[in-house]
Amino acid sequence: MSSDRRAVEYSAKLRFLASELDVALFMLSKGLDVRGLLGELRNTFVELEEERRGKSGKSGKSGVSEGGGDAWSRVYGRFSDACSTPRPQVIVELKGDLESLAARELGGGVL
């Protein structure tokens, strides 16, 4: 797959994850526990990061869960914060981070 096509694919998947956070915000506003949903979204994010780094199917930790300093690692940290303390502000910030990362994958924006 070409580099440009992969960037578009990753950007679309990141934007999808960001849109799913709207569901989490709605559920939270209704007093529902969203930690399970956020955990699933975080797992999907990790799988996407592993695919991006070419580690899909290999054993071992993901680059994001190893605490690296890149933007993907920072978003992973924000996901962890949201999972442990699912507050609206944390989820909104995470959504913004995902959207920024999606733009960055396409060569625009800075996280």
ZADO-1210 file (C-alpha; in nm, 4 decimals, padded with zeros to 6 digits):
<atoms>
<atom x="00.0000" y="00.0000" z="00.0000" code="MET" pos="1"/>
<atom x="00.1360" y="00.3447" z="-00.0845" code="SER" pos="2"/>
<atom x="00.2456" y="00.5801" z="00.1880" code="SER" pos="3"/>
<atom x="-00.0214" y="00.8366" z="00.0955" code="ASP" pos="4"/>
<atom x="-00.2952" y="00.5761" z="00.0979" code="ARG" pos="5"/>
<atom x="-00.1851" y="00.4510" z="00.4408" code="ARG" pos="6"/>
<atom x="-00.1826" y="00.8051" z="00.5771" code="ALA" pos="7"/>
<atom x="-00.5397" y="00.8574" z="00.4542" code="VAL" pos="8"/>
<atom x="-00.6449" y="00.5230" z="00.6041" code="GLU" pos="9"/>
<atom x="-00.4879" y="00.5977" z="00.9426" code="TYR" pos="10"/>
<atom x="-00.6357" y="00.9458" z="00.9434" code="SER" pos="11"/>
<atom x="-00.9831" y="00.8073" z="00.8710" code="ALA" pos="12"/>
<atom x="-00.9504" y="00.5489" z="01.1488" code="LYS" pos="13"/>
<atom x="-00.8330" y="00.8136" z="01.3951" code="LEU" pos="14"/>
<atom x="-01.1263" y="01.0360" z="01.3005" code="ARG" pos="15"/>
<atom x="-01.3612" y="00.7416" z="01.3532" code="PHE" pos="16"/>
<atom x="-01.2184" y="00.6888" z="01.7023" code="LEU" pos="17"/>
<atom x="-01.2686" y="01.0596" z="01.7708" code="ALA" pos="18"/>
<atom x="-01.6317" y="01.0358" z="01.6585" code="SER" pos="19"/>
<atom x="-01.6873" y="00.7410" z="01.8923" code="GLU" pos="20"/>
<atom x="-01.5893" y="00.9691" z="02.1797" code="LEU" pos="21"/>
<atom x="-01.9125" y="01.1607" z="02.1120" code="ASP" pos="22"/>
<atom x="-02.0942" y="00.8392" z="02.2046" code="VAL" pos="23"/>
<atom x="-01.8882" y="00.8202" z="02.5245" code="ALA" pos="24"/>
<atom x="-01.9760" y="01.1808" z="02.6089" code="LEU" pos="25"/>
<atom x="-02.3466" y="01.1118" z="02.5524" code="PHE" pos="26"/>
<atom x="-02.3335" y="00.7991" z="02.7679" code="MET" pos="27"/>
<atom x="-02.1475" y="00.9888" z="03.0399" code="LEU" pos="28"/>
<atom x="-02.4098" y="01.2651" z="03.0320" code="SER" pos="29"/>
<atom x="-02.6724" y="00.9973" z="03.1033" code="LYS" pos="30"/>
<atom x="-02.4770" y="00.8737" z="03.4041" code="GLY" pos="31"/>
<atom x="-02.3553" y="00.5544" z="03.2362" code="LEU" pos="32"/>
<atom x="-02.0141" y="00.3991" z="03.2938" code="ASP" pos="33"/>
<atom x="-01.7992" y="00.4548" z="02.9849" code="VAL" pos="34"/>
<atom x="-01.4750" y="00.2938" z="03.1012" code="ARG" pos="35"/>
<atom x="-01.5430" y="-00.0233" z="02.9004" code="GLY" pos="36"/>
<atom x="-01.6092" y="00.1729" z="02.5821" code="LEU" pos="37"/>
<atom x="-01.3023" y="00.3880" z="02.6368" code="LEU" pos="38"/>
<atom x="-01.0931" y="00.0770" z="02.6999" code="GLY" pos="39"/>
<atom x="-01.2109" y="-00.0761" z="02.3720" code="GLU" pos="40"/>
<atom x="-01.1327" y="00.2457" z="02.1855" code="LEU" pos="41"/>
<atom x="-00.7881" y="00.2538" z="02.3458" code="ARG" pos="42"/>
<atom x="-00.7266" y="-00.1065" z="02.2365" code="ASN" pos="43"/>
<atom x="-00.8297" y="-00.0180" z="01.8823" code="THR" pos="44"/>
<atom x="-00.5930" y="00.2792" z="01.8937" code="PHE" pos="45"/>
<atom x="-00.3069" y="00.0527" z="02.0062" code="VAL" pos="46"/>
<atom x="-00.3796" y="-00.1938" z="01.7250" code="GLU" pos="47"/>
<atom x="-00.3763" y="00.0923" z="01.4752" code="LEU" pos="48"/>
<atom x="-00.0456" y="00.2179" z="01.6132" code="GLU" pos="49"/>
<atom x="00.1058" y="-00.1295" z="01.5908" code="GLU" pos="50"/>
<atom x="-00.0105" y="-00.1580" z="01.2307" code="GLU" pos="51"/>
<atom x="00.1357" y="00.1845" z="01.1547" code="ARG" pos="52"/>
<atom x="00.4714" y="00.0817" z="01.2988" code="ARG" pos="53"/>
<atom x="00.4624" y="-00.2506" z="01.1157" code="GLY" pos="54"/>
<atom x="00.4370" y="-00.4593" z="01.4322" code="LYS" pos="55"/>
<atom x="00.1007" y="-00.6168" z="01.3615" code="SER" pos="56"/>
<atom x="00.1022" y="-00.9849" z="01.4430" code="GLY" pos="57"/>
<atom x="00.4273" y="-00.9722" z="01.6381" code="LYS" pos="58"/>
<atom x="00.4455" y="-01.0409" z="02.0068" code="SER" pos="59"/>
<atom x="00.5630" y="-00.7765" z="02.2479" code="GLY" pos="60"/>
<atom x="00.4450" y="-00.4401" z="02.3641" code="LYS" pos="61"/>
<atom x="00.3162" y="-00.1660" z="02.1469" code="SER" pos="62"/>
<atom x="00.5308" y="00.1422" z="02.1041" code="GLY" pos="63"/>
<atom x="00.2595" y="00.3541" z="02.2619" code="VAL" pos="64"/>
<atom x="00.2332" y="00.1393" z="02.5716" code="SER" pos="65"/>
<atom x="00.6095" y="00.1510" z="02.6202" code="GLU" pos="66"/>
<atom x="00.5900" y="00.5230" z="02.6935" code="GLY" pos="67"/>
<atom x="00.7679" y="00.6617" z="02.3895" code="GLY" pos="68"/>
<atom x="00.7747" y="01.0365" z="02.3356" code="GLY" pos="69"/>
<atom x="00.5935" y="01.0666" z="02.0040" code="ASP" pos="70"/>
<atom x="00.2453" y="01.2086" z="01.9471" code="ALA" pos="71"/>
<atom x="00.0905" y="00.8622" z="01.9340" code="TRP" pos="72"/>
<atom x="00.2305" y="00.7906" z="02.2813" code="SER" pos="73"/>
<atom x="00.0874" y="01.1136" z="02.4165" code="ARG" pos="74"/>
<atom x="-00.2567" y="01.0224" z="02.2807" code="VAL" pos="75"/>
<atom x="-00.2237" y="00.6786" z="02.4405" code="TYR" pos="76"/>
<atom x="-00.1518" y="00.8518" z="02.7715" code="GLY" pos="77"/>
<atom x="-00.4616" y="01.0655" z="02.7293" code="ARG" pos="78"/>
<atom x="-00.6645" y="00.7484" z="02.6591" code="PHE" pos="79"/>
<atom x="-00.5304" y="00.5998" z="02.9829" code="SER" pos="80"/>
<atom x="-00.6322" y="00.9141" z="03.1713" code="ASP" pos="81"/>
<atom x="-00.9806" y="00.9000" z="03.0194" code="ALA" pos="82"/>
<atom x="-01.0193" y="00.5327" z="03.1096" code="CYS" pos="83"/>
<atom x="-00.9184" y="00.5860" z="03.4707" code="SER" pos="84"/>
<atom x="-01.1060" y="00.9164" z="03.5152" code="THR" pos="85"/>
<atom x="-01.3831" y="00.9433" z="03.2565" code="PRO" pos="86"/>
<atom x="-01.4715" y="01.3114" z="03.2884" code="ARG" pos="87"/>
<atom x="-01.6202" y="01.5151" z="03.0023" code="PRO" pos="88"/>
<atom x="-01.3212" y="01.7513" z="02.9840" code="GLN" pos="89"/>
<atom x="-01.0723" y="01.4637" z="02.9574" code="VAL" pos="90"/>
<atom x="-01.2767" y="01.3004" z="02.6808" code="ILE" pos="91"/>
<atom x="-01.3094" y="01.6303" z="02.4898" code="VAL" pos="92"/>
<atom x="-00.9324" y="01.6818" z="02.5134" code="GLU" pos="93"/>
<atom x="-00.8745" y="01.3249" z="02.3920" code="LEU" pos="94"/>
<atom x="-01.1072" y="01.3847" z="02.0980" code="LYS" pos="95"/>
<atom x="-00.9108" y="01.6962" z="02.0061" code="GLY" pos="96"/>
<atom x="-00.5840" y="01.5028" z="02.0312" code="ASP" pos="97"/>
<atom x="-00.7172" y="01.2305" z="01.8003" code="LEU" pos="98"/>
<atom x="-00.8386" y="01.4861" z="01.5470" code="GLU" pos="99"/>
<atom x="-00.5029" y="01.6625" z="01.5598" code="SER" pos="100"/>
<atom x="-00.3193" y="01.3347" z="01.5132" code="LEU" pos="101"/>
<atom x="-00.5459" y="01.2512" z="01.2178" code="ALA" pos="102"/>
<atom x="-00.4582" y="01.5842" z="01.0558" code="ALA" pos="103"/>
<atom x="-00.0912" y="01.5273" z="01.1283" code="ARG" pos="104"/>
<atom x="-00.1018" y="01.1896" z="00.9520" code="GLU" pos="105"/>
<atom x="-00.2084" y="01.3760" z="00.6402" code="LEU" pos="106"/>
<atom x="00.0777" y="01.6213" z="00.6752" code="GLY" pos="107"/>
<atom x="-00.1092" y="01.9023" z="00.8457" code="GLY" pos="108"/>
<atom x="-00.1438" y="02.0199" z="01.2005" code="GLY" pos="109"/>
<atom x="00.0856" y="01.9662" z="01.4952" code="VAL" pos="110"/>
<atom x="00.0068" y="01.7807" z="01.8134" code="LEU" pos="111"/>
</atoms>
